[in-house]
Amino acid sequence: MNTTPTTALTAVSTATSSLVTPVPVVLAGARGHGHWHLANIRRLQDKGLVRLAGVCELTPLTDKELDGLGTPEQSADFGALLDSTGAAVAVICTPIPTHTDLALIAAAKGVHLLLEKPPAPSYAEFRRMADGVAAAGVACQIGFQSLGSHALPAIRELISEGAIGTVTGVGGAGAWARDEAYYRRAPWAGKRRLNGVDVIDGALTNPLAHAVATGLALGGSTRAEDVTGIETELLRANDIESDDTSCVRVSTANGVSVTVAATLCAEHPGDPYVLVHGTSGRITFWYKQDRVLLQRSGHGPEEYEYDRTDLLENLVDHLTEGAELLVVPDVTGAFMRVVEAIRQAPDPAELPAKAWEFAPGETPRRVVPGIDGLVAAAADTLSLYSELGASWALPKEVST
């Protein structure tokens, strides 16, 4: 069934702007994942909500890439482009270490923000960004698109009604696949640091960051102060610096722990999900599909599909109509505490050669036999890999 959210994920007090549609937008980083933002801006431009005023890229986009988007100004100088285009909103989809500085450049010019996840590579950089944006008085949305799903308020309502009894924990599972070329797509890919600067491009902090953020949201612990402890197990099968096979368990002030297991070395990749455990049932949320499965005592399984509010559209509605922002920086504070724990942990352990193999096919891709089942078991039992008996798992690192 399709529903509309009864409550926003979070409220902000930012005053409604006098902006009118179409709102002029500059996109910083239009290739790679930026292609998705380019397509989304095209969709919103067709609805009359935004106008692509500028694109910030080192190499200008071609006419083909800009098909249907007019002739936006292009420049590699982000600040100058904001000035010359009169942009009201900037979408930042650039390498992780650049997020904070670019966000603060925009904020200083009074330009509102959609900042791609993860918002920063460290908690200190996150705070510098969030505090600077708040001081500038601009609106900032963090790009955790899953947190715009209407499934979240619906799941919260089910929990508050006691549909699954008392919540005992939240699990997350992400079994994805990335080939070796994925780590060659950009100089920062698969790095923990680059030229002395934090990157922290690991499985839990970037490609499967939504599993962590969504698990924390459904566990009721989104702010930094909600986290009381973090345990990590970081490993890698690929010849990289960062983790590609990892798990984390977050202890929280409300007593609902959140355990997320992830890999980019799956044998049979599938859609990631978050699992809410209760004393009399469970709720599974496939966040990329906005699909929910409710299983509870005395009832047959119930499945629902929900709509989703696009985060750029929500930002525009906030600026023109006063709608509440869905993902302000403060509700990603707990996620950033996880990023910080991973940053401070020892470098990921290299899996022994016997623990991984190449998948069949022409494109080199490393897989870890049995990892799909371990990822699912971690979400199901709220256990770490070492607690599930994985022979290659190291003792957990604990951060408080």
Residue, then its C-alpha position, 0 to 999 in steps of 0.5 A: m500500500n502507499t501511504t504518506p508520512t504522518t510525521a516528519l523525521t525531524a523538525v527544524s526552525t529555519a525560517t521559510s525563505s522568500l524563494v519562489t520556484p524554479v529555484p536556481v541550483v548548482l551541482a558540484g560533482a556531476r559524474g559518478h554518483g553525481h549522474w543520479h543527482l543530474a537525473n533528479i534535477r532534470r526530473l524536478q526541472d521538468k516539474g518546474l521546481v528547480r533550474l540547473a543554473g550551474v555545474c561545477e566539474l573539473t571537466p565540463l559536461t557535454d551537451k549529451e550529458l546535459d540533455g534536457l537541462g538547458t545550458p547551465e554555466q560551467s566552472a571548476d571554481f565552486g565559489a565563483l560559480l555560486d556568485s555568477t549564477g545566483a544559486a539558491v541551492a547547492v548540491i554537493c556530490t564531490p569526494i568525501p574530504t571536500h564536503t566540509d570546505l565546499a559546504l562552508i563556502a556555500a553557507a558563507k554565501g547564503v546558499h542552502l545545501l543538499l550535502e551527499k553522505p557521508p557528510a564528513p570523514s571525521y566527527a571533527e570535520f562534521r562538527r565544523m561543517a554543521d556548526g558553520v552551516a548553523a551559524a550562517g543560517v542556511a538550510c542543510q539536508i544530508g543526502f541519506q535518501s532512505l530517511g525520506s522513505h514514508a516507511l519510517p514513520a509507518i514503522r515507528e507507528l507500528i512499534s508505538e502500537g506494540a505490533i511487535g512487542t518491546v523492541t529488543g534491537v535492530g540489525g542491518a544487513g548489506a551484501w553487495a558486490r564491487d569489482e576491483a575496478y570500483y577501487r580504481r574509479a577515483p584516487w580516494a576510492g578505497k582509501r582511509r587517508l589520502n595525502g595525509v587527509d582523512v577519507i574513510d571510504g569503507a563499506l559501512t561509511n559510504p556504499l552501505a552507510h544507509a544501512v547504518a543510518t537507517g538502523l540508527a533511525l529505526g532504533g531511535s538513536t540518531r543524535a551523537e549524544d544517543v551513542t554510548g559505545i561502539e564495537t567494530e570489526l573491520l576487514r578487507a579482501n581487496d587490495i585497498e586501505s579501507d574495509d570491504t567486509s565489516c560489522v559494527r554494534v552501537s550501544t545506545a542510551n535508550g538500550v536498543s543496540v544496533t548491529v550492522a554487517a556489510t560486505l562488498c564481496a558477496e557471492h550473491p548480492g542482494d538488496p540491503y535491509v534493516l531488521v527491527h526485533g521485538t519480543s513478539g515479532r519483527i519488521t524487515f525494511w528493504y530501504k532501497q525498495d521502500r518495502v516492509l514485511l511485518q511478522r508478528s505472533g498470531h498473524g500471517p505475514e503482512e507486506y507493504e510498499y511506501d512512497r518516498t519524499d525526495l530530499l532535494e524536493n523536500l529542501v525546495d519545499h522547505l525553502t518555498e513552502g515551509a515544509e520541515l526538513l527530513v535529514v538535518p545534520d544533527v540527526t546524522g550525529a550518531f552515524m558520524r560517531v560510527v564514522e569516527a569509531i571506524r576512523q580511530a580503529p586500527d587499519p582493517a585486517e587483510l583477510p587470509a588468501k584462503a578466505w577469499e576467491f575470484a568470482p567467475g567472469e571476465t571482470p575481476r571481483r573478489v568474493v568471500p565464501g560464506i559471507d552472505g550467510l554471515v551478514a544475514a546471521a549478524a542482522d538476525t542475531l545482533s552478533l558480530y562476525s567473531e561471535l558467529g565463529a568466522s575463522w578469519a574474524l579478529p577480536k572486536e575493537v571497542s570505542t566509547 
